[in-house]
Amino acid sequence: MSKRDYYEVLGVARGATEAELKSSFRKLAMKWHPDRNPGDKQAEITFKEINEAYQVLSDGQKRAAYDRFGHAAFQGGGGPGGPGFDAGFGDFMSDIFDTFFGEGRRPGARTTGGRERGSDLRYNLEISLEEAYAGKAASITVPTAVTCEVCSGTGAKAGSKPRACPTCGGAGRVRAAQGFFAIERTCPNCGGRGEVIDDPCANCGGAGRVTRERTLSVNIPAGVEDGTRIRLAGEGEGGLRGGPAGDLYIFVSLKPHPFFQRDGADLFCQVPISMVTAALGGEFTVPALDGVDARVRVPEGTQSGKQFRLRGKGMTVLRSRDIGDLYIQVMVETPQNLTRRQRELLAEFERESSGDTQPESSGFFARVRDFFDGIGGSTRA
């Protein structure tokens, strides 16, 4: 009897995502589980068929092989001691492949006994500039796969346990001799785990983990910068069948501030001042991130664009006691909506002003006149 197409078994399209595969598998596993269909042989057969299909399609390498060769990709392999089995030379070839391709050493790779390390997770956390200055203890909620509490991650029903795969003898791989070479591949029966589960856990469908929301406390250090990555070891996705959990990476981003702009440890801002304050001098107060307002004295004759530096009023530096500076640039505001009297006073001021009161503009226009006079003289010559 020919096997049914694995995608047909799970009821998904060939381009189905990992999440779609997992969702369909769980629904079907719950429907056809032997505990829900006692004495139904067909339900037992269908349940095993669903497990087999999911074991292949949930593995990237096996799925690629199946997409290309179909069921033929997993046929013809002898088990331990079977025809074509060459343990010594097969181990030698296995060492070569492990050396070049890092089998079993990459994150998420299978470990002994079919255990798999969980995937790493990413969480984006946005904080304010004030929180970045002082640091904070943030509470985050992360939906992730955790070890099934019913089966303790084994994937087997309570009171039972997985048994060694009869095809590969628990090795998770089978080898077949072809001429002078021994070809080793993942065991098609257990999917490389080395174990088979006859009676899967109803809570997790044999996966050994379930999806839960977890609330974690994260310490954001003072001085953290936009784009900083914080790693929480072991707080990622739970491992399969009791394997180690992955890590959680928190990427910190800073909200735009309405007043300050940040450049490393320094802060910058622009403050508008009146024309009178710029001409006669004065002072103004600027709120700082450390909670202590900073007073800025404006000397007489301050021009628009003048920058003042306040030492130690900038950002804290990550893992340091240093603090940056605050740079304040004043912008002289031109008066608007003047009364008649104000216009008269400004006109009187303009008539009585000289080059001493406005040296920049007087000097500029003098240079302009000299320039054009020079051009006119050379033209006449």
Steps between C-alpha positions, in 0.01 A plus 500: 500500500653832392545774756289812485663834426623652827348839418167329432526315831538828691250682282734786404636644176856431387600855581365483857699682767640334813222658707232364264654152514510507879144626532360237263699222669369589846139507385528165323698339783232597749226371269656160423677433830441137611380620841212677330430207270533187718493176303503681163786343300455744213539795738824347629631459144400855409664637816831330413470625143453857626804470729716365219396779263568770756841357595610534139342834408599675824867432428646737238747251350257210492228719354731614221590139421134399501401790274759385249482121515175425680483186714796356308726733698451283809512153345785251471678568829609200705488505877784403735638161402278491193605466135763747393571621853863604550553639849872574486511674164166670568636655822801621304275671244286641780806664657586662168151642456494622860834674453398687186133566568495524881225240547376512859695818587272771364225665707180302472678178398390166637683358799531145628169324547310716251506811718507829311606844617219753484511792259624844601231767528499876435305763697488869402486736800447875459598731787517876556819709513439558872485123558820453299670766716403347836452133403190303593364159591258411221236229511433329166257229392638249251293228329727200451520123499584355840561146622175308537425464869293184448772287339801700625613549142522133401202518264370171636177448693533500879601156621675414173824604341660505154680189385807457284424510129506144362623621159816683612544345846487842663774654286264726308685419177517212259787410267501315173808387303510604136815382325803634682297747703265479794213745480352616828166675532237586758296205615163520316316325781589725794600814312849495650389501862606144572172446684142428409191582701229237492259693721545878458408747772151639434597841638783571256428250221839333550701819444607527865410870520199730494447871433463724804533870583773580748561825688868583542682780682775668298761734644567786255837655600548877521653649187358238264509613135256457216545154344660342808445123522447332836529119523304294751656155495257209510190720474428421135293220353495178701695205360335196344482182703681650798767680298651830624306822446615767257583859594287814498648809336349836591563780250467842662382803303456858628190709444557843338530770767300825458787717625838323487694333222765247597844443354680236702538636853419862401160668474403787273205737502388834355349775715329813356578830675357847444682770310516708818662218699753447223582874491500583870587162647303286739454140606265206464452160659522162324367177658765225505472121507663480842204690648698816583416798279792672327524882487646651183631857506472689172760777460422834332507494121448123465447403139254242370663155480729558799565170682546456875655192658383366835745241629363187664142564390497247217440122495643241731754269339429127498698312766687817598478787745555752223226740392487691173428868444193699400536742208241777476469707184305825531290627212406870508129537428388790281201687654163461329158674527656829622291790631534847346710619795733200471547572131582862574759399759666255263504757219656755737759242604582428135549871420728555795700175464849498352760248396598458863161355597474266201861423397421177314243648259692826455819316420325263263336772290825699493678197353217460245538862385878466471457184294260653247698825486803292407309327222371833363847655502657210311217511242552872434873448467 
